[in-house]
Amino acid sequence: MNENRKCTLQVQSETGKLEAVLVHYPGAEVENMTPRHAQRALYSDILNLSIARKEYDQLLAVLKKTSDVYEVADLLEKVLEHEHLKEDLIRKICITEQATEYIDWLMYLPASSLTKVLIEGLPLQINTLTDFLREEYYALQPLYNYYFTRDPSAVIGNNALICKMANSVRVRESLIMDAIFKSDLFFTGNVVNSYDLSQNNPLIKMEGGDILVVRDDILLIGNGMRTSTQGIDLLTREFCKTGSGKKHVIVQQLPESPESFIHLDMVFTLLDTDKAMVYKPLIMNDSPYQTVHMQIDNGKVTKISSVNSILTILRKLGVDLTPIVCGGKSDDWDQEREQWHSGANFLALAPGKVISYARNIHTLEELDKHGFEVVKAANVINSQWDIASASNCVITLEGSELPRGGGGPRCMTMPLRRTIE
Ligand SMILES: NC(=[NH2+])NCCC[C@H](N)C(=O)O
């Protein structure tokens, strides 16, 4: 990251060359749980941290080859060096998480230790009968899911959207993002805080994994466990109120279970200006899950209609995408298994240059058939293979532990800036 220059937020597509990205290196927080707490932590299993970190190192090294990489913990620590920002954030967190008795103690901590506590969790100091009998280990839960930086905030155009998270265990992630973006220390852009806009309406919720910026005038949004229709209505109002002319919000309903369908980016991601990765049973087959097209003209919704599929409506709007099938075309068991392991969750580093997990072999085979060269991350990292001079390629990360947290490369990255195509 460039220490002196502020980065101007700008994301108008899913595939424009990635110039700056926000990530979080997984730490003790991913292990600070017991089997009894895994579900509440939104995990399906407990990760092996040392292996997860080795896998994450690959992601980080590949990202660093191509873009500026900002780490949440570094930015948070810098924010916390400012006394008034520190006090503001501590208060917000402790009030939200009903831990106001810890405010003074937290204020006393230096920025570096406070950063650690806010991410890895604060154990309860048990000095009341209530706490003793509560069967709770933490006053502030660890942020188990923070390595999925995609979800608590999202850059749309020049705006940093602070998402209103669906589960309380992830709310602090978004409060920290708010403090980082509002601090004015690192980024130039607008901050849109959905908590402030939702007037305590508990039905409003949205997460970045559901939000795809297809073009500057097209948002594609998943509606399911993490993003409600009320959340989408709020987003539609906010992002379509500026600028004249037509805009489009396309909504894809998602199943409530299994948990691998939590976000739209687990079933549909863009790989290139003319290619998308799809989970076929949901995106291309007949299903009870609707696709809805909302048309906006000069800031007002003028028409809402059901449409055939994401692919057909996008084609009508001039975005003609060839679908590439997650798990391969021939076997629906392969499709289901690879979708579960985040096989549809791709991050584009540039048009046609994407990252995914090495384990999803049928998906990779399908990409190979469509002209993507399959390259091991290790070869990119040791410079045996050069991303810049390559044409279409998929860079594969070792991934046995990371996907068990419930996501892939798109979930683990929050683009701050992409080249406008
Ligand atoms: N963009 C994504 N698909 N993120 C995946 C997040 C997984 C995480 N365990 C959660 O449940 O919140």
The ligand as an ORCA input file, in Angstrom:
! r2SCAN-3c Opt
* xyz 1 1
  N     -19.218    -13.585      0.040
  C     -19.331    -14.775      0.601
  N     -19.888    -15.758     -0.047
  N     -18.915    -14.912      1.879
  C     -18.891    -16.132      2.602
  C     -19.002    -15.911      4.056
  C     -18.982    -17.182      4.880
  C     -19.129    -16.935      6.341
  N     -18.867    -18.119      7.104
  C     -20.518    -16.452      6.680
  O     -21.366    -17.285      6.898
  O     -20.794    -15.303      6.753
*
